[in-house]
Amino acid sequence: MSGPLTLIFQRTFERVEGGTRFTIRYEVELRGFLKLLMTLLARSVKRQYEGDLRKVKELMEARAL
């Protein structure tokens, strides 16, 4: 691929005792300005995704009851 961003996104669901484990894996290759920008924003992006996933978990568990 050409351009400033290459992204590989993988989602995995696994059965575990008592429920399901949901794993997200990102592989990002940045170039140019985006590389600098992501270095500065990495923590913020991670916190945002973790918050979003906590909300998804809460919604899924509430519906399961």
mmCIF file of the N, C-alpha and C atoms, coordinates in Angstrom:
data_MODEL
# 
_entry.id   MODEL 
# 
loop_
_atom_site.group_PDB 
_atom_site.id 
_atom_site.type_symbol 
_atom_site.label_atom_id 
_atom_site.label_alt_id 
_atom_site.label_comp_id 
_atom_site.label_asym_id 
_atom_site.label_entity_id 
_atom_site.label_seq_id 
_atom_site.pdbx_PDB_ins_code 
_atom_site.Cartn_x 
_atom_site.Cartn_y 
_atom_site.Cartn_z 
_atom_site.occupancy 
_atom_site.B_iso_or_equiv 
_atom_site.pdbx_formal_charge 
_atom_site.auth_seq_id 
_atom_site.auth_comp_id 
_atom_site.auth_asym_id 
_atom_site.auth_atom_id 
_atom_site.pdbx_PDB_model_num 
ATOM 1   N N  . MET A 1 1  ? 0.835   -1.183  0.000  1.00 0.00 ? 1  MET A N  1 
ATOM 2   C CA . MET A 1 1  ? 0.000   0.000   0.000  1.00 0.00 ? 1  MET A CA 1 
ATOM 3   C C  . MET A 1 1  ? 0.873   1.237   0.000  1.00 0.00 ? 1  MET A C  1 
ATOM 4   N N  . SER A 1 2  ? 0.404   2.273   -0.636 1.00 0.00 ? 2  SER A N  1 
ATOM 5   C CA . SER A 1 2  ? 1.113   3.530   -0.571 1.00 0.00 ? 2  SER A CA 1 
ATOM 6   C C  . SER A 1 2  ? 0.290   4.508   0.252  1.00 0.00 ? 2  SER A C  1 
ATOM 7   N N  . GLY A 1 3  ? 0.905   5.555   0.684  1.00 0.00 ? 3  GLY A N  1 
ATOM 8   C CA . GLY A 1 3  ? 0.211   6.553   1.485  1.00 0.00 ? 3  GLY A CA 1 
ATOM 9   C C  . GLY A 1 3  ? 0.786   6.627   2.880  1.00 0.00 ? 3  GLY A C  1 
ATOM 10  N N  . PRO A 1 4  ? 0.249   7.526   3.711  1.00 0.00 ? 4  PRO A N  1 
ATOM 11  C CA . PRO A 1 4  ? 0.825   7.768   5.031  1.00 0.00 ? 4  PRO A CA 1 
ATOM 12  C C  . PRO A 1 4  ? 0.427   6.753   6.102  1.00 0.00 ? 4  PRO A C  1 
ATOM 13  N N  . LEU A 1 5  ? -0.513  5.841   5.807  1.00 0.00 ? 5  LEU A N  1 
ATOM 14  C CA . LEU A 1 5  ? -1.025  4.956   6.848  1.00 0.00 ? 5  LEU A CA 1 
ATOM 15  C C  . LEU A 1 5  ? -1.320  3.573   6.290  1.00 0.00 ? 5  LEU A C  1 
ATOM 16  N N  . THR A 1 6  ? -0.792  2.557   6.956  1.00 0.00 ? 6  THR A N  1 
ATOM 17  C CA . THR A 1 6  ? -1.157  1.173   6.681  1.00 0.00 ? 6  THR A CA 1 
ATOM 18  C C  . THR A 1 6  ? -1.673  0.606   8.000  1.00 0.00 ? 6  THR A C  1 
ATOM 19  N N  . LEU A 1 7  ? -2.854  0.000   8.000  1.00 0.00 ? 7  LEU A N  1 
ATOM 20  C CA . LEU A 1 7  ? -3.481  -0.491  9.220  1.00 0.00 ? 7  LEU A CA 1 
ATOM 21  C C  . LEU A 1 7  ? -3.952  -1.918  9.021  1.00 0.00 ? 7  LEU A C  1 
ATOM 22  N N  . ILE A 1 8  ? -3.583  -2.777  9.964  1.00 0.00 ? 8  ILE A N  1 
ATOM 23  C CA . ILE A 1 8  ? -4.099  -4.143  10.019 1.00 0.00 ? 8  ILE A CA 1 
ATOM 24  C C  . ILE A 1 8  ? -4.868  -4.243  11.329 1.00 0.00 ? 8  ILE A C  1 
ATOM 25  N N  . PHE A 1 9  ? -6.102  -4.693  11.258 1.00 0.00 ? 9  PHE A N  1 
ATOM 26  C CA . PHE A 1 9  ? -7.006  -4.738  12.397 1.00 0.00 ? 9  PHE A CA 1 
ATOM 27  C C  . PHE A 1 9  ? -7.510  -6.161  12.546 1.00 0.00 ? 9  PHE A C  1 
ATOM 28  N N  . GLN A 1 10 ? -7.332  -6.749  13.727 1.00 0.00 ? 10 GLN A N  1 
ATOM 29  C CA . GLN A 1 10 ? -7.753  -8.134  13.946 1.00 0.00 ? 10 GLN A CA 1 
ATOM 30  C C  . GLN A 1 10 ? -8.583  -8.211  15.223 1.00 0.00 ? 10 GLN A C  1 
ATOM 31  N N  . ARG A 1 11 ? -9.746  -8.850  15.136 1.00 0.00 ? 11 ARG A N  1 
ATOM 32  C CA . ARG A 1 11 ? -10.599 -9.088  16.302 1.00 0.00 ? 11 ARG A CA 1 
ATOM 33  C C  . ARG A 1 11 ? -10.693 -10.587 16.535 1.00 0.00 ? 11 ARG A C  1 
ATOM 34  N N  . THR A 1 12 ? -10.596 -10.993 17.793 1.00 0.00 ? 12 THR A N  1 
ATOM 35  C CA . THR A 1 12 ? -10.650 -12.408 18.138 1.00 0.00 ? 12 THR A CA 1 
ATOM 36  C C  . THR A 1 12 ? -11.627 -12.605 19.298 1.00 0.00 ? 12 THR A C  1 
ATOM 37  N N  . PHE A 1 13 ? -12.491 -13.590 19.168 1.00 0.00 ? 13 PHE A N  1 
ATOM 38  C CA . PHE A 1 13 ? -13.398 -13.982 20.249 1.00 0.00 ? 13 PHE A CA 1 
ATOM 39  C C  . PHE A 1 13 ? -12.998 -15.384 20.678 1.00 0.00 ? 13 PHE A C  1 
ATOM 40  N N  . GLU A 1 14 ? -12.799 -15.568 21.988 1.00 0.00 ? 14 GLU A N  1 
ATOM 41  C CA . GLU A 1 14 ? -12.418 -16.883 22.507 1.00 0.00 ? 14 GLU A CA 1 
ATOM 42  C C  . GLU A 1 14 ? -13.342 -17.261 23.649 1.00 0.00 ? 14 GLU A C  1 
ATOM 43  N N  . ARG A 1 15 ? -13.764 -18.510 23.667 1.00 0.00 ? 15 ARG A N  1 
ATOM 44  C CA . ARG A 1 15 ? -14.525 -19.006 24.815 1.00 0.00 ? 15 ARG A CA 1 
ATOM 45  C C  . ARG A 1 15 ? -13.577 -19.206 25.986 1.00 0.00 ? 15 ARG A C  1 
ATOM 46  N N  . VAL A 1 16 ? -13.955 -18.683 27.129 1.00 0.00 ? 16 VAL A N  1 
ATOM 47  C CA . VAL A 1 16 ? -13.207 -18.878 28.364 1.00 0.00 ? 16 VAL A CA 1 
ATOM 48  C C  . VAL A 1 16 ? -14.200 -19.212 29.461 1.00 0.00 ? 16 VAL A C  1 
ATOM 49  N N  . GLU A 1 17 ? -13.709 -19.756 30.523 1.00 0.00 ? 17 GLU A N  1 
ATOM 50  C CA . GLU A 1 17 ? -14.596 -20.108 31.625 1.00 0.00 ? 17 GLU A CA 1 
ATOM 51  C C  . GLU A 1 17 ? -15.343 -18.870 32.094 1.00 0.00 ? 17 GLU A C  1 
ATOM 52  N N  . GLY A 1 18 ? -16.644 -18.947 32.095 1.00 0.00 ? 18 GLY A N  1 
ATOM 53  C CA . GLY A 1 18 ? -17.456 -17.835 32.563 1.00 0.00 ? 18 GLY A CA 1 
ATOM 54  C C  . GLY A 1 18 ? -17.788 -16.786 31.516 1.00 0.00 ? 18 GLY A C  1 
ATOM 55  N N  . GLY A 1 19 ? -17.392 -16.987 30.259 1.00 0.00 ? 19 GLY A N  1 
ATOM 56  C CA . GLY A 1 19 ? -17.746 -15.981 29.264 1.00 0.00 ? 19 GLY A CA 1 
ATOM 57  C C  . GLY A 1 19 ? -16.928 -16.052 27.996 1.00 0.00 ? 19 GLY A C  1 
ATOM 58  N N  . THR A 1 20 ? -16.657 -14.887 27.459 1.00 0.00 ? 20 THR A N  1 
ATOM 59  C CA . THR A 1 20 ? -15.946 -14.764 26.194 1.00 0.00 ? 20 THR A CA 1 
ATOM 60  C C  . THR A 1 20 ? -14.854 -13.709 26.330 1.00 0.00 ? 20 THR A C  1 
ATOM 61  N N  . ARG A 1 21 ? -13.698 -14.020 25.794 1.00 0.00 ? 21 ARG A N  1 
ATOM 62  C CA . ARG A 1 21 ? -12.607 -13.048 25.754 1.00 0.00 ? 21 ARG A CA 1 
ATOM 63  C C  . ARG A 1 21 ? -12.588 -12.429 24.359 1.00 0.00 ? 21 ARG A C  1 
ATOM 64  N N  . PHE A 1 22 ? -12.602 -11.102 24.340 1.00 0.00 ? 22 PHE A N  1 
ATOM 65  C CA . PHE A 1 22 ? -12.579 -10.349 23.093 1.00 0.00 ? 22 PHE A CA 1 
ATOM 66  C C  . PHE A 1 22 ? -11.246 -9.614  23.031 1.00 0.00 ? 22 PHE A C  1 
ATOM 67  N N  . THR A 1 23 ? -10.471 -9.878  21.986 1.00 0.00 ? 23 THR A N  1 
ATOM 68  C CA . THR A 1 23 ? -9.156  -9.268  21.839 1.00 0.00 ? 23 THR A CA 1 
ATOM 69  C C  . THR A 1 23 ? -9.110  -8.476  20.540 1.00 0.00 ? 23 THR A C  1 
ATOM 70  N N  . ILE A 1 24 ? -8.548  -7.280  20.632 1.00 0.00 ? 24 ILE A N  1 
ATOM 71  C CA . ILE A 1 24 ? -8.345  -6.456  19.440 1.00 0.00 ? 24 ILE A CA 1 
ATOM 72  C C  . ILE A 1 24 ? -6.850  -6.248  19.279 1.00 0.00 ? 24 ILE A C  1 
ATOM 73  N N  . ARG A 1 25 ? -6.379  -6.412  18.065 1.00 0.00 ? 25 ARG A N  1 
ATOM 74  C CA . ARG A 1 25 ? -4.958  -6.218  17.772 1.00 0.00 ? 25 ARG A CA 1 
ATOM 75  C C  . ARG A 1 25 ? -4.836  -5.284  16.574 1.00 0.00 ? 25 ARG A C  1 
ATOM 76  N N  . TYR A 1 26 ? -4.031  -4.259  16.740 1.00 0.00 ? 26 TYR A N  1 
ATOM 77  C CA . TYR A 1 26 ? -3.780  -3.300  15.668 1.00 0.00 ? 26 TYR A CA 1 
ATOM 78  C C  . TYR A 1 26 ? -2.311  -3.363  15.285 1.00 0.00 ? 26 TYR A C  1 
ATOM 79  N N  . GLU A 1 27 ? -2.057  -3.286  14.027 1.00 0.00 ? 27 GLU A N  1 
ATOM 80  C CA . GLU A 1 27 ? -0.704  -3.075  13.522 1.00 0.00 ? 27 GLU A CA 1 
ATOM 81  C C  . GLU A 1 27 ? -0.784  -1.866  12.616 1.00 0.00 ? 27 GLU A C  1 
ATOM 82  N N  . VAL A 1 28 ? -0.049  -0.843  12.972 1.00 0.00 ? 28 VAL A N  1 
ATOM 83  C CA . VAL A 1 28 ? -0.108  0.399   12.227 1.00 0.00 ? 28 VAL A CA 1 
ATOM 84  C C  . VAL A 1 28 ? 1.290   0.768   11.759 1.00 0.00 ? 28 VAL A C  1 
ATOM 85  N N  . GLU A 1 29 ? 1.384   1.113   10.495 1.00 0.00 ? 29 GLU A N  1 
ATOM 86  C CA . GLU A 1 29 ? 2.635   1.625   9.960  1.00 0.00 ? 29 GLU A CA 1 
ATOM 87  C C  . GLU A 1 29 ? 2.352   3.044   9.468  1.00 0.00 ? 29 GLU A C  1 
ATOM 88  N N  . LEU A 1 30 ? 2.969   3.998   10.133 1.00 0.00 ? 30 LEU A N  1 
ATOM 89  C CA . LEU A 1 30 ? 2.747   5.401   9.809  1.00 0.00 ? 30 LEU A CA 1 
ATOM 90  C C  . LEU A 1 30 ? 3.973   5.985   9.136  1.00 0.00 ? 30 LEU A C  1 
ATOM 91  N N  . ARG A 1 31 ? 3.719   6.985   8.315  1.00 0.00 ? 31 ARG A N  1 
ATOM 92  C CA . ARG A 1 31 ? 4.813   7.682   7.645  1.00 0.00 ? 31 ARG A CA 1 
ATOM 93  C C  . ARG A 1 31 ? 4.602   9.186   7.781  1.00 0.00 ? 31 ARG A C  1 
ATOM 94  N N  . GLY A 1 32 ? 5.683   9.908   7.709  1.00 0.00 ? 32 GLY A N  1 
ATOM 95  C CA . GLY A 1 32 ? 5.611   11.365  7.676  1.00 0.00 ? 32 GLY A CA 1 
ATOM 96  C C  . GLY A 1 32 ? 5.008   11.963  8.933  1.00 0.00 ? 32 GLY A C  1 
ATOM 97  N N  . PHE A 1 33 ? 4.175   12.978  8.724  1.00 0.00 ? 33 PHE A N  1 
ATOM 98  C CA . PHE A 1 33 ? 3.575   13.726  9.819  1.00 0.00 ? 33 PHE A CA 1 
ATOM 99  C C  . PHE A 1 33 ? 2.725   12.844  10.728 1.00 0.00 ? 33 PHE A C  1 
ATOM 100 N N  . LEU A 1 34 ? 2.027   11.860  10.164 1.00 0.00 ? 34 LEU A N  1 
ATOM 101 C CA . LEU A 1 34 ? 1.184   10.977  10.982 1.00 0.00 ? 34 LEU A CA 1 
ATOM 102 C C  . LEU A 1 34 ? 2.000   10.213  12.020 1.00 0.00 ? 34 LEU A C  1 
ATOM 103 N N  . LYS A 1 35 ? 3.231   9.867   11.687 1.00 0.00 ? 35 LYS A N  1 
ATOM 104 C CA . LYS A 1 35 ? 4.090   9.144   12.634 1.00 0.00 ? 35 LYS A CA 1 
ATOM 105 C C  . LYS A 1 35 ? 4.353   10.015  13.867 1.00 0.00 ? 35 LYS A C  1 
ATOM 106 N N  . LEU A 1 36 ? 4.674   11.269  13.663 1.00 0.00 ? 36 LEU A N  1 
ATOM 107 C CA . LEU A 1 36 ? 4.894   12.191  14.773 1.00 0.00 ? 36 LEU A CA 1 
ATOM 108 C C  . LEU A 1 36 ? 3.603   12.411  15.550 1.00 0.00 ? 36 LEU A C  1 
ATOM 109 N N  . LEU A 1 37 ? 2.513   12.617  14.851 1.00 0.00 ? 37 LEU A N  1 
ATOM 110 C CA . LEU A 1 37 ? 1.236   12.865  15.487 1.00 0.00 ? 37 LEU A CA 1 
ATOM 111 C C  . LEU A 1 37 ? 0.810   11.683  16.356 1.00 0.00 ? 37 LEU A C  1 
ATOM 112 N N  . MET A 1 38 ? 0.932   10.473  15.858 1.00 0.00 ? 38 MET A N  1 
ATOM 113 C CA . MET A 1 38 ? 0.514   9.296   16.618 1.00 0.00 ? 38 MET A CA 1 
ATOM 114 C C  . MET A 1 38 ? 1.360   9.106   17.862 1.00 0.00 ? 38 MET A C  1 
ATOM 115 N N  . THR A 1 39 ? 2.629   9.421   17.781 1.00 0.00 ? 39 THR A N  1 
ATOM 116 C CA . THR A 1 39 ? 3.493   9.342   18.961 1.00 0.00 ? 39 THR A CA 1 
ATOM 117 C C  . THR A 1 39 ? 2.929   10.225  20.068 1.00 0.00 ? 39 THR A C  1 
ATOM 118 N N  . LEU A 1 40 ? 2.459   11.393  19.700 1.00 0.00 ? 40 LEU A N  1 
ATOM 119 C CA . LEU A 1 40 ? 1.919   12.328  20.681 1.00 0.00 ? 40 LEU A CA 1 
ATOM 120 C C  . LEU A 1 40 ? 0.536   11.921  21.183 1.00 0.00 ? 40 LEU A C  1 
ATOM 121 N N  . LEU A 1 41 ? -0.243  11.244  20.363 1.00 0.00 ? 41 LEU A N  1 
ATOM 122 C CA . LEU A 1 41 ? -1.623  10.917  20.712 1.00 0.00 ? 41 LEU A CA 1 
ATOM 123 C C  . LEU A 1 41 ? -1.844  9.480   21.180 1.00 0.00 ? 41 LEU A C  1 
ATOM 124 N N  . ALA A 1 42 ? -0.822  8.659   21.200 1.00 0.00 ? 42 ALA A N  1 
ATOM 125 C CA . ALA A 1 42 ? -0.982  7.223   21.469 1.00 0.00 ? 42 ALA A CA 1 
ATOM 126 C C  . ALA A 1 42 ? -1.725  6.939   22.769 1.00 0.00 ? 42 ALA A C  1 
ATOM 127 N N  . ARG A 1 43 ? -1.355  7.575   23.854 1.00 0.00 ? 43 ARG A N  1 
ATOM 128 C CA . ARG A 1 43 ? -2.023  7.313   25.138 1.00 0.00 ? 43 ARG A CA 1 
ATOM 129 C C  . ARG A 1 43 ? -3.495  7.699   25.095 1.00 0.00 ? 43 ARG A C  1 
ATOM 130 N N  . SER A 1 44 ? -3.770  8.840   24.511 1.00 0.00 ? 44 SER A N  1 
ATOM 131 C CA . SER A 1 44 ? -5.152  9.304   24.423 1.00 0.00 ? 44 SER A CA 1 
ATOM 132 C C  . SER A 1 44 ? -6.008  8.345   23.601 1.00 0.00 ? 44 SER A C  1 
ATOM 133 N N  . VAL A 1 45 ? -5.476  7.884   22.486 1.00 0.00 ? 45 VAL A N  1 
ATOM 134 C CA . VAL A 1 45 ? -6.196  6.938   21.631 1.00 0.00 ? 45 VAL A CA 1 
ATOM 135 C C  . VAL A 1 45 ? -6.448  5.634   22.386 1.00 0.00 ? 45 VAL A C  1 
ATOM 136 N N  . LYS A 1 46 ? -5.449  5.147   23.096 1.00 0.00 ? 46 LYS A N  1 
ATOM 137 C CA . LYS A 1 46 ? -5.593  3.903   23.858 1.00 0.00 ? 46 LYS A CA 1 
ATOM 138 C C  . LYS A 1 46 ? -6.677  4.046   24.928 1.00 0.00 ? 46 LYS A C  1 
ATOM 139 N N  . ARG A 1 47 ? -6.675  5.144   25.661 1.00 0.00 ? 47 ARG A N  1 
ATOM 140 C CA . ARG A 1 47 ? -7.694  5.360   26.697 1.00 0.00 ? 47 ARG A CA 1 
ATOM 141 C C  . ARG A 1 47 ? -9.093  5.420   26.089 1.00 0.00 ? 47 ARG A C  1 
ATOM 142 N N  . GLN A 1 48 ? -9.207  6.069   24.944 1.00 0.00 ? 48 GLN A N  1 
ATOM 143 C CA . GLN A 1 48 ? -10.508 6.177   24.281 1.00 0.00 ? 48 GLN A CA 1 
ATOM 144 C C  . GLN A 1 48 ? -11.038 4.792   23.893 1.00 0.00 ? 48 GLN A C  1 
ATOM 145 N N  . TYR A 1 49 ? -10.196 3.963   23.275 1.00 0.00 ? 49 TYR A N  1 
ATOM 146 C CA . TYR A 1 49 ? -10.620 2.619   22.885 1.00 0.00 ? 49 TYR A CA 1 
ATOM 147 C C  . TYR A 1 49 ? -10.952 1.758   24.097 1.00 0.00 ? 49 TYR A C  1 
ATOM 148 N N  . GLU A 1 50 ? -10.162 1.871   25.155 1.00 0.00 ? 50 GLU A N  1 
ATOM 149 C CA . GLU A 1 50 ? -10.453 1.086   26.358 1.00 0.00 ? 50 GLU A CA 1 
ATOM 150 C C  . GLU A 1 50 ? -11.798 1.479   26.943 1.00 0.00 ? 50 GLU A C  1 
ATOM 151 N N  . GLY A 1 51 ? -12.087 2.781   26.977 1.00 0.00 ? 51 GLY A N  1 
ATOM 152 C CA . GLY A 1 51 ? -13.382 3.249   27.469 1.00 0.00 ? 51 GLY A CA 1 
ATOM 153 C C  . GLY A 1 51 ? -14.525 2.747   26.603 1.00 0.00 ? 51 GLY A C  1 
ATOM 154 N N  . ASP A 1 52 ? -14.343 2.813   25.290 1.00 0.00 ? 52 ASP A N  1 
ATOM 155 C CA . ASP A 1 52 ? -15.368 2.317   24.373 1.00 0.00 ? 52 ASP A CA 1 
ATOM 156 C C  . ASP A 1 52 ? -15.616 0.834   24.572 1.00 0.00 ? 52 ASP A C  1 
ATOM 157 N N  . LEU A 1 53 ? -14.551 0.066   24.747 1.00 0.00 ? 53 LEU A N  1 
ATOM 158 C CA . LEU A 1 53 ? -14.704 -1.384  24.917 1.00 0.00 ? 53 LEU A CA 1 
ATOM 159 C C  . LEU A 1 53 ? -15.347 -1.729  26.252 1.00 0.00 ? 53 LEU A C  1 
ATOM 160 N N  . ARG A 1 54 ? -15.062 -0.959  27.301 1.00 0.00 ? 54 ARG A N  1 
ATOM 161 C CA . ARG A 1 54 ? -15.732 -1.188  28.582 1.00 0.00 ? 54 ARG A CA 1 
ATOM 162 C C  . ARG A 1 54 ? -17.240 -0.985  28.429 1.00 0.00 ? 54 ARG A C  1 
ATOM 163 N N  . LYS A 1 55 ? -17.624 0.049   27.690 1.00 0.00 ? 55 LYS A N  1 
ATOM 164 C CA . LYS A 1 55 ? -19.049 0.321   27.475 1.00 0.00 ? 55 LYS A CA 1 
ATOM 165 C C  . LYS A 1 55 ? -19.703 -0.802  26.671 1.00 0.00 ? 55 LYS A C  1 
ATOM 166 N N  . VAL A 1 56 ? -19.032 -1.287  25.626 1.00 0.00 ? 56 VAL A N  1 
ATOM 167 C CA . VAL A 1 56 ? -19.550 -2.405  24.840 1.00 0.00 ? 56 VAL A CA 1 
ATOM 168 C C  . VAL A 1 56 ? -19.737 -3.627  25.726 1.00 0.00 ? 56 VAL A C  1 
ATOM 169 N N  . LYS A 1 57 ? -18.765 -3.904  26.576 1.00 0.00 ? 57 LYS A N  1 
ATOM 170 C CA . LYS A 1 57 ? -18.845 -5.046  27.493 1.00 0.00 ? 57 LYS A CA 1 
ATOM 171 C C  . LYS A 1 57 ? -20.062 -4.906  28.417 1.00 0.00 ? 57 LYS A C  1 
ATOM 172 N N  . GLU A 1 58 ? -20.233 -3.719  28.993 1.00 0.00 ? 58 GLU A N  1 
ATOM 173 C CA . GLU A 1 58 ? -21.375 -3.486  29.873 1.00 0.00 ? 58 GLU A CA 1 
ATOM 174 C C  . GLU A 1 58 ? -22.694 -3.707  29.139 1.00 0.00 ? 58 GLU A C  1 
ATOM 175 N N  . LEU A 1 59 ? -22.804 -3.187  27.929 1.00 0.00 ? 59 LEU A N  1 
ATOM 176 C CA . LEU A 1 59 ? -24.027 -3.350  27.162 1.00 0.00 ? 59 LEU A CA 1 
ATOM 177 C C  . LEU A 1 59 ? -24.290 -4.810  26.811 1.00 0.00 ? 59 LEU A C  1 
ATOM 178 N N  . MET A 1 60 ? -23.243 -5.528  26.414 1.00 0.00 ? 60 MET A N  1 
ATOM 179 C CA . MET A 1 60 ? -23.415 -6.930  26.063 1.00 0.00 ? 60 MET A CA 1 
ATOM 180 C C  . MET A 1 60 ? -23.796 -7.761  27.274 1.00 0.00 ? 60 MET A C  1 
ATOM 181 N N  . GLU A 1 61 ? -23.181 -7.494  28.415 1.00 0.00 ? 61 GLU A N  1 
ATOM 182 C CA . GLU A 1 61 ? -23.494 -8.258  29.614 1.00 0.00 ? 61 GLU A CA 1 
ATOM 183 C C  . GLU A 1 61 ? -24.892 -7.940  30.121 1.00 0.00 ? 61 GLU A C  1 
ATOM 184 N N  . ALA A 1 62 ? -25.327 -6.710  30.022 1.00 0.00 ? 62 ALA A N  1 
ATOM 185 C CA . ALA A 1 62 ? -26.678 -6.332  30.457 1.00 0.00 ? 62 ALA A CA 1 
ATOM 186 C C  . ALA A 1 62 ? -27.731 -7.026  29.603 1.00 0.00 ? 62 ALA A C  1 
ATOM 187 N N  . ARG A 1 63 ? -27.462 -7.143  28.322 1.00 0.00 ? 63 ARG A N  1 
ATOM 188 C CA . ARG A 1 63 ? -28.422 -7.792  27.420 1.00 0.00 ? 63 ARG A CA 1 
ATOM 189 C C  . ARG A 1 63 ? -28.462 -9.308  27.681 1.00 0.00 ? 63 ARG A C  1 
ATOM 190 N N  . ALA A 1 64 ? -27.341 -9.887  28.101 1.00 0.00 ? 64 ALA A N  1 
ATOM 191 C CA . ALA A 1 64 ? -27.257 -11.321 28.330 1.00 0.00 ? 64 ALA A CA 1 
ATOM 192 C C  . ALA A 1 64 ? -28.059 -11.749 29.544 1.00 0.00 ? 64 ALA A C  1 
ATOM 193 N N  . LEU A 1 65 ? -28.347 -10.817 30.446 1.00 0.00 ? 65 LEU A N  1 
ATOM 194 C CA . LEU A 1 65 ? -29.076 -11.175 31.668 1.00 0.00 ? 65 LEU A CA 1 
ATOM 195 C C  . LEU A 1 65 ? -30.526 -11.307 31.446 1.00 0.00 ? 65 LEU A C  1 
# 
